[in-house]
Amino acid sequence: MIDKINVRVYAAAVKDKKVLVLFEEYAGEHLMKLPGGGLEFGEGVLDCLRREFDEELNVKINILSHLYTQEDFIVSRFRDNEQLLTLYYLVEIVDEADFLILDPCIEKAEWISLESEENPFSLPVDKIVYEILQKKFL
């Protein structure tokens, strides 16, 4: 039975036809995902995004625009009782020289090409966002 909603806020930082992705381990699974994370009680979605970048990657961001809000019903891959709601924003990193992975779960960060014919993401909404980014930047 689903009795919780988990609001997730993610960002696409794009430069030179590439998007920043994180490789991390979560619940024993290796994932490639966009930067961001869970909304905390009493927090706005944009504040959440700024906090996540600060806590995980030691960088400040400028939020450029809303990119996408998940439209379909999705149950969490990791918790059967949670419905997911994900929001995505287009951002730029203020100073990449400050970039430092602070979260021990993040194995590495990489700029991956938007020019790939095969969608590299496994998470369903990240797949949709990758296609949106391809249409917007290619």
DRENTORNU-213583 format. One record per residue (C-alpha): x, y, z; residue in one letter. Coordinates in steps of 0.5 Angstrom, whole numbers, plus 500, padded with zeros to 3 digits. Each point is the difference from the previous one (the first is absolute). Example, Ala and Ser with C-alpha at 12.3 -4.5 7.8 and 13.67 -1.06 7.14 Angstrom:
// residues 2
525491516a 502507498s 
This chain:
// residues 138
500500500m 503507498i 499505506d 506505498k 502505495i 507501499n 502506496v 506500497r 504506497v 505500494y 504504496a 503500493a 507504499a 501500493v 506503496k 504498494d 494495498k 501496506k 496499507v 503499507l 499493503v 501497506l 502493501f 498497507e 498494504e 493500503y 497494504a 505496497g 499502493e 505504495h 496506497l 502505495m 495506501k 500507500l 502505506p 494501505g 497496506g 494500504g 496506503l 500501507e 494503504f 499507501g 505501493e 498503494g 502496493v 505505498l 503500507d 501493500c 504500493l 505505503r 501496507r 501494496e 505503495f 503503506d 500494505e 502495494e 505504495l 502506504n 497505495v 495505499k 496500494i 495505497n 494497498i 498502493l 493497499s 495495501h 501494495l 496494502y 495498505t 498492500q 493499497e 499492502d 499497506f 506496502i 502496506v 507500503s 504495498r 503500507f 494500504r 493497498d 496505505n 503506496e 497504494q 505504497l 499507497l 506503497t 502507498l 506502495y 503507499y 505502495l 506503504v 507503499e 506499505i 502507503v 508498501d 502493497e 507501504a 496499506d 497493498f 502494505l 496494501i 498500508l 495494500d 503494501p 495496496c 502504494i 505496496e 502505495k 497506496a 500500492e 498505495w 496495495i 499501492s 493502498l 502498493e 499492502s 495497496e 498495506e 497503506n 506498506p 495501506f 496494503s 496504505l 493502496p 499507501v 508501499d 499497493k 494505498i 504506502v 506497496y 496501494e 497507502i 508502500l 501497494q 495504496k 502506504k 507500499f 501496493l 
